[in-house]
Amino acid sequence: MLFKIAWRNIWRNPTRSLVIILAIAIGLWAAIFLLAFSWGMNEQRVREAINNEVSHFQVHAPRFKENYSPRLVIPGGDKVLDQLRKEQPVDAVTWRVVTMGMIGSAKTNNSVRINGIDPAQEAAVTHLKEKLVEGSYFEENRNPVIISRRLARKLNVKLHSKVVITMQDAGHNIVSGAFRVTGLFETNNSIYDDSNVFVKGTGLQQLLGIGDGFHEIAVILKQNDQLDALLAKYRQAYPGLRFESWKELMPEIQFMTDAFQQMMNIILVIVLLTLAFGLANIMLMAVLERVREIGLLMAVGMNKVKVFWMVMLETFCLSLAGSPAGILLGYLTVTLLGRTGINLSFYAEGLSTFGYGNLVYPVLDAHYYVQIALEVVFITLAAAVFPAYKAVKLRPVEAIRKI
């Protein structure tokens, strides 16, 4: 009976009720969309970092990353590489010869990380071949090099131009090699593009004088949730080597993930607080408009408990009318845009500075919808407490005299 009375009461002023119901629905829809968009951007950056830059995890000699010394090759690297290839969770693995140096053209120079790679294995790990925008993938030239299109513009070179790469070998001697630009690549990270060049690993091994050694093993897994178990296994098996996950290699990405999580919670709190104050305001207004009516109900025998729950149920009914519509609309929006993506090509240059792509796919885990629904119920009941308290504090003798 109380629920029936409460439902009828909210439609005594349909315009006001429809406004608050619409506000609830739009507020929840906006919150869900913002959460999904933010999380979609975060997942895109993590995915780009893993697929293009650092893989799921890398293996190095313990002190290699302190100064990138060419002498610090991975001891027993071939054995580790073969063992990793046999692991069921591993999707692709490659070795790299890595050193820091300078790349120069007739016009200018630029400091770069020089990656000596196995072209076939690298294509499976970072899909470098698919990122080519001009030229070919290590055609049979004597010393081919692949650089980014951004770096080519900086150096004022084009396809088939000659560049000189200078570095320090394992004997601390300065060595140089002439290379021919055979391909230009482009990723969504302008900083990465500016600072990485790719040559054949066998040629770089000869220049550095390290024989068949290499400095880095990069591993891509089939599922990210298999990472911790595999790392624990290999850290125990090879305590003399350094195994680092993408979270350790790029701590700023993990920090960004945590920051996005906090931001999502803040957005949700702001929306729910707005909803709470709106509901409390509407219900307080409804109570003050019906002082005489509530006084008559109490005078004819309705006890304060029933009056309290009547106001609480009115607030709940308003929320019940708006919340499912907002959550459903948000789910449909996220599902649709999660398939088509949101094109941000207008901001491409600025986004690439931070490693983001032009297309964002909003995504939101199912538990967030459940969390939002439960929090709406809680905030609705909390918002109704004060108006309900004001109603039960009315004195029937005084209330029925109100005009």
Phi and psi in degrees as a GROMACS rama.xvg file:
@    title "Ramachandran Plot"
@    xaxis  label "Phi"
@    yaxis  label "Psi"
@TYPE xy
-60.8984  -40.7028  LEU-2
-63.7932  -39.7512  PHE-3
-64.6369  -42.3818  LYS-4
-64.5862  -43.6093  ILE-5
-62.057  -41.9658  ALA-6
-64.5774  -40.1975  TRP-7
-68.759  -36.5093  ARG-8
-62.1299  -39.4262  ASN-9
-69.2785  -20.6387  ILE-10
-96.9885  9.37099  TRP-11
-72.135  -25.6341  ARG-12
-126.423  80.3788  ASN-13
-62.7929  -34.8479  PRO-14
-63.1849  -48.7377  THR-15
-62.8364  -42.405  ARG-16
-65.1754  -41.0964  SER-17
-65.2031  -36.6105  LEU-18
-63.1958  -46.2932  VAL-19
-69.9552  -35.3326  ILE-20
-64.4467  -43.1773  ILE-21
-65.0699  -39.4321  LEU-22
-63.3812  -41.0112  ALA-23
-62.7988  -46.4266  ILE-24
-63.6901  -46.0505  ALA-25
-68.0542  -38.9689  ILE-26
-62.2461  -45.1366  GLY-27
-67.8731  -39.2436  LEU-28
-59.9345  -46.0212  TRP-29
-63.6427  -41.5416  ALA-30
-62.9284  -45.4166  ALA-31
-63.5859  -42.4572  ILE-32
-64.4812  -44.4744  PHE-33
-63.702  -40.4557  LEU-34
-62.6951  -45.7014  LEU-35
-67.2096  -39.5999  ALA-36
-65.3272  -45.137  PHE-37
-63.09  -45.0717  SER-38
-67.4578  -33.7507  TRP-39
-63.5746  -41.9685  GLY-40
-63.983  -40.7911  MET-41
-63.9395  -46.036  ASN-42
-64.9322  -34.8254  GLU-43
-63.2734  -42.8377  GLN-44
-65.619  -42.0724  ARG-45
-62.2346  -44.3799  VAL-46
-63.0874  -42.5414  ARG-47
-63.7702  -41.6017  GLU-48
-63.6436  -41.7096  ALA-49
-70.1459  -47.9257  ILE-50
-75.2638  -31.1283  ASN-51
-104.669  -29.9696  ASN-52
-115.543  -58.6513  GLU-53
-118.289  -5.9042  VAL-54
63.1011  -173.66  SER-55
-73.4126  -40.3553  HIS-56
-155.696  161.318  PHE-57
-129.322  158.146  GLN-58
-123.627  133.717  VAL-59
-140.57  166.232  HIS-60
-66.9347  151.286  ALA-61
-52.4615  -42.1084  PRO-62
-107.188  12.3863  ARG-63
-61.7183  -43.8329  PHE-64
-76.1307  -3.25043  LYS-65
-71.1791  -39.6133  GLU-66
-144.01  6.5239  ASN-67
53.0119  44.091  TYR-68
-68.8094  128.18  SER-69
-59.7336  -23.6827  PRO-70
-72.723  -21.0474  ARG-71
-86.6901  66.4444  LEU-72
-78.1473  164.122  VAL-73
-76.0192  116.005  ILE-74
-67.8754  129.217  PRO-75
67.0423  30.324  GLY-76
-60.7512  -38.0624  GLY-77
-62.1995  -38.7587  ASP-78
-65.3639  -44.6229  LYS-79
-62.2114  -42.6135  VAL-80
-61.4183  -46.7122  LEU-81
-64.475  -38.3444  ASP-82
-67.4606  -40.4628  GLN-83
-64.3985  -37.1443  LEU-84
-62.8264  -26.5295  ARG-85
-86.5963  -7.99882  LYS-86
-72.7463  133.628  GLU-87
-62.954  -38.5386  GLN-88
-70.8386  -15.3216  PRO-89
-80.9632  128.523  VAL-90
-93.6237  -40.4641  ASP-91
-157.329  151.028  ALA-92
-147.993  146.291  VAL-93
-147.069  160.854  THR-94
-109.521  156.112  TRP-95
-142.643  145.634  ARG-96
-100.313  123.519  VAL-97
-126.236  132.545  VAL-98
-152.729  161.981  THR-99
-101.284  145.338  MET-100
-168.715  -161.308  GLY-101
-123.637  139.746  MET-102
-114.532  131.27  ILE-103
-131.054  147.176  GLY-104
-119.088  -173.654  SER-105
-68.0887  -16.0938  ALA-106
-100.514  -43.9421  LYS-107
-158.884  176.273  THR-108
-125.076  161.64  ASN-109
-151.737  136.898  ASN-110
-77.7599  138.156  SER-111
-144.67  163.624  VAL-112
-94.1024  124.501  ARG-113
-98.1433  119.355  ILE-114
-107.679  110.839  ASN-115
-90.4515  119.487  GLY-116
-127.394  162.942  ILE-117
-91.6679  111.338  ASP-118
-53.8887  -43.0979  PRO-119
-66.9665  -45.4457  ALA-120
-68.3998  -38.5641  GLN-121
-64.2365  -37.2824  GLU-122
-62.8211  -31.8877  ALA-123
-76.9428  -28.2377  ALA-124
-88.2162  -54.1813  VAL-125
-105.882  -4.66935  THR-126
56.1324  38.017  HIS-127
-58.3396  -36.8743  LEU-128
-60.0486  -36.6585  LYS-129
-74.337  -15.6174  GLU-130
-91.6954  -0.0984037  LYS-131
-67.7479  133.056  LEU-132
-109.39  -16.7319  VAL-133
-148.75  151.154  GLU-134
82.3937  -161.676  GLY-135
-126.37  165.864  SER-136
-92.7727  95.8738  TYR-137
52.0726  60.1151  PHE-138
-66.4753  164.571  GLU-139
-74.8  59.6732  GLU-140
-90.4573  167.385  ASN-141
-66.4187  -47.9439  ARG-142
-134.406  76.3874  ASN-143
-76.7387  149.665  PRO-144
-138.181  140.454  VAL-145
-112.346  125.834  ILE-146
-126.22  169.717  ILE-147
-81.7017  160.058  SER-148
-65.7754  -35.2966  ARG-149
-62.671  -45.1916  ARG-150
-66.1231  -35.9475  LEU-151
-61.2658  -39.4086  ALA-152
-67.1843  -38.9223  ARG-153
-62.6954  -41.8778  LYS-154
-82.9925  -9.49568  LEU-155
60.2005  47.0902  ASN-156
-124.142  167.81  VAL-157
-139.725  -174.281  LYS-158
-56.5318  140.251  LEU-159
72.6397  4.57709  HIS-160
-73.9726  155.141  SER-161
-97.1287  136.467  LYS-162
-128.907  158.4  VAL-163
-117.22  127.517  VAL-164
-108.023  126.394  ILE-165
-117.596  136.52  THR-166
-155.236  177.609  MET-167
-105.479  132.052  GLN-168
-87.2053  -174.72  ASP-169
-65.8277  -20.7732  ALA-170
-95.5749  15.6095  GLY-171
66.0131  23.6529  HIS-172
-97.2704  146.626  ASN-173
-82.4238  121.738  ILE-174
-124.209  154.885  VAL-175
-136.084  154.717  SER-176
-143.56  141.892  GLY-177
-92.0871  130.451  ALA-178
-127.959  153.413  PHE-179
-108.437  127.78  ARG-180
-72.2944  113.28  VAL-181
-109.576  -10.2972  THR-182
-158.382  151.082  GLY-183
-122.775  130.2  LEU-184
-114.544  166.976  PHE-185
-150.426  130.347  GLU-186
-119.053  -174.831  THR-187
-88.462  6.6322  ASN-188
-120.693  105.07  ASN-189
-66.5498  -33.189  SER-190
-65.8813  -43.4083  ILE-191
-61.7073  -43.2054  TYR-192
-62.4377  -38.1028  ASP-193
-71.1256  -21.9751  ASP-194
-118.768  9.75119  SER-195
-130.972  134.157  ASN-196
-129.883  155.948  VAL-197
-127.621  129.464  PHE-198
-130.428  172.477  VAL-199
-70.6412  134.995  LYS-200
-63.7082  -38.3693  GLY-201
-63.1689  -39.0312  THR-202
-67.7655  -38.9783  GLY-203
-70.3476  -34.6209  LEU-204
-59.2348  -41.3096  GLN-205
-65.8991  -43.0639  GLN-206
-63.0944  -39.7455  LEU-207
-82.8028  -15.4219  LEU-208
70.1173  43.2348  GLY-209
-115.508  15.234  ILE-210
63.0345  -127.969  GLY-211
-97.925  11.0173  ASP-212
-73.683  162.502  GLY-213
-147.126  163.787  PHE-214
-105.428  -17.3384  HIS-215
-146.434  139.455  GLU-216
-119.561  127.278  ILE-217
-113.494  134.557  ALA-218
-126.785  130.617  VAL-219
-109.118  131.006  ILE-220
-100.505  161.687  LEU-221
-73.3294  -35.5304  LYS-222
-136.618  136.357  GLN-223
-65.863  -26.7207  ASN-224
-72.7661  -5.83861  ASP-225
-91.163  -1.90127  GLN-226
-64.3497  -52.6831  LEU-227
-61.0555  -41.7988  ASP-228
-65.207  -42.131  ALA-229
-68.1934  -40.017  LEU-230
-63.1772  -43.5811  LEU-231
-60.8718  -40.2318  ALA-232
-62.8414  -45.9017  LYS-233
-78.8761  -29.8703  TYR-234
-65.3186  -34.6777  ARG-235
-74.2059  -37.2308  GLN-236
-75.2472  -31.9673  ALA-237
-128.697  73.4763  TYR-238
-66.0174  -17.1028  PRO-239
-85.1562  -0.409854  GLY-240
-115.514  162.2  LEU-241
-107.655  113.538  ARG-242
-106.477  120.475  PHE-243
-127.192  130.993  GLU-244
-78.6195  169.517  SER-245
-61.7289  -27.8518  TRP-246
-68.2874  -33.6939  LYS-247
-81.4099  -34.845  GLU-248
-71.1433  -34.2735  LEU-249
-130.693  74.115  MET-250
-61.0324  -23.8234  PRO-251
-65.275  -28.8118  GLU-252
-69.592  -41.9946  ILE-253
-64.8966  -39.4206  GLN-254
-62.1794  -41.4873  PHE-255
-64.302  -39.5137  MET-256
-61.3219  -45.2238  THR-257
-64.2437  -38.7727  ASP-258
-65.0503  -40.2871  ALA-259
-62.6836  -39.8532  PHE-260
-60.9138  -44.6448  GLN-261
-65.1762  -40.3117  GLN-262
-63.9459  -39.5015  MET-263
-61.2456  -42.3643  MET-264
-64.8048  -39.307  ASN-265
-64.9403  -44.7877  ILE-266
-58.6898  -44.3671  ILE-267
-64.9841  -40.6751  LEU-268
-63.5514  -42.7692  VAL-269
-61.3265  -46.1925  ILE-270
-63.3422  -43.8316  VAL-271
-68.1335  -36.4628  LEU-272
-65.9732  -39.9825  LEU-273
-61.4214  -43.7075  THR-274
-61.1671  -43.0718  LEU-275
-62.8961  -47.1779  ALA-276
-66.1557  -36.4211  PHE-277
-64.042  -45.131  GLY-278
-65.4958  -43.5653  LEU-279
-61.3575  -40.6782  ALA-280
-64.7049  -45.9657  ASN-281
-63.0733  -44.5603  ILE-282
-71.3983  -34.6387  MET-283
-64.7824  -39.701  LEU-284
-63.5469  -41.2819  MET-285
-65.0218  -38.7056  ALA-286
-66.4659  -45.4534  VAL-287
-67.2438  -28.4245  LEU-288
-73.394  -22.7536  GLU-289
-115.455  31.7937  ARG-290
-59.0275  -47.4975  VAL-291
-63.6839  -42.3821  ARG-292
-64.0685  -43.6074  GLU-293
-66.0524  -37.5525  ILE-294
-61.7082  -41.3986  GLY-295
-64.7133  -40.997  LEU-296
-61.0108  -41.5879  LEU-297
-70.2237  -33.5809  MET-298
-68.5652  -32.6063  ALA-299
-90.1305  3.94178  VAL-300
124.571  -5.35207  GLY-301
-72.4374  120.792  MET-302
-77.1763  168.912  ASN-303
-65.9165  -31.0993  LYS-304
-61.8523  -43.9758  VAL-305
-68.6739  -37.4371  LYS-306
-62.1996  -44.262  VAL-307
-58.5181  -48.3071  PHE-308
-73.3519  -24.3922  TRP-309
-63.5678  -46.1069  MET-310
-66.8611  -40.0798  VAL-311
-60.8585  -43.0175  MET-312
-69.3373  -32.8719  LEU-313
-61.5966  -44.1218  GLU-314
-64.3046  -42.5497  THR-315
-62.8503  -38.5869  PHE-316
-64.0422  -40.3151  CYS-317
-60.6415  -45.0725  LEU-318
-66.2015  -39.7041  SER-319
-64.9076  -28.5844  LEU-320
-78.6541  -31.9887  ALA-321
-97.8429  -34.9006  GLY-322
-64.4753  -50.3508  SER-323
-58.6677  -37.6595  PRO-324
-64.9039  -42.4165  ALA-325
-66.1237  -42.2959  GLY-326
-67.3839  -41.846  ILE-327
-64.6963  -43.1798  LEU-328
-63.0085  -40.4558  LEU-329
-63.9285  -42.4354  GLY-330
-62.0888  -44.6732  TYR-331
-64.3979  -39.7049  LEU-332
-64.2553  -46.0142  THR-333
-64.6166  -41.2114  VAL-334
-63.2468  -44.735  THR-335
-66.0324  -50.9148  LEU-336
-71.6742  -23.0092  LEU-337
-66.8629  -22.3953  GLY-338
-90.5905  -41.4344  ARG-339
-90.6016  -28.706  THR-340
81.3814  163.871  GLY-341
-113.081  119.788  ILE-342
-82.9271  117.347  ASN-343
-114.478  33.6269  LEU-344
-61.7728  -23.1811  SER-345
-62.7356  -28.7828  PHE-346
-106.02  21.1768  TYR-347
-56.7761  -44.6112  ALA-348
-64.8845  -43.6768  GLU-349
-68.3998  -39.4209  GLY-350
-65.6948  -37.562  LEU-351
-65.1049  -25.2085  SER-352
-62.1468  -30.852  THR-353
-103.241  6.40155  PHE-354
84.4317  19.4565  GLY-355
-98.5506  148.353  TYR-356
-85.6361  177.978  GLY-357
-83.7338  -20.8336  ASN-358
-113.114  120.511  LEU-359
-109.29  130.312  VAL-360
-107.877  103.781  TYR-361
-58.1852  141.056  PRO-362
-150.119  142.259  VAL-363
-148.783  124.622  LEU-364
-63.2773  152.144  ASP-365
-61.1007  -31.6771  ALA-366
-66.89  -21.9696  HIS-367
-68.6326  -36.1628  TYR-368
-64.7053  -42.4945  TYR-369
-64.4305  -42.754  VAL-370
-61.1296  -43.784  GLN-371
-63.4687  -43.6029  ILE-372
-61.136  -44.4741  ALA-373
-66.3888  -39.8296  LEU-374
-68.804  -32.4925  GLU-375
-65.2258  -42.0824  VAL-376
-60.7537  -45.5537  VAL-377
-63.6707  -47.3557  PHE-378
-68.0262  -30.2944  ILE-379
-65.5637  -47.6748  THR-380
-65.761  -37.6697  LEU-381
-65.2783  -39.0403  ALA-382
-68.9013  -24.9081  ALA-383
-84.7097  -12.3193  ALA-384
-63.1043  -47.7835  VAL-385
-65.4458  -48.2332  PHE-386
-59.6535  -38.3966  PRO-387
-66.3467  -38.408  ALA-388
-63.6756  -41.7896  TYR-389
-62.2094  -35.5588  LYS-390
-67.8926  -45.042  ALA-391
-73.6717  -17.3816  VAL-392
-82.4145  -6.97551  LYS-393
-67.393  142.994  LEU-394
-98.4741  120.299  ARG-395
-51.8142  -41.8406  PRO-396
-61.3383  -40.0663  VAL-397
-78.8639  -36.7114  GLU-398
-65.5385  -39.1572  ALA-399
-73.0922  -9.67076  ILE-400
-89.2589  -9.21927  ARG-401
-67.5137  143.727  LYS-402
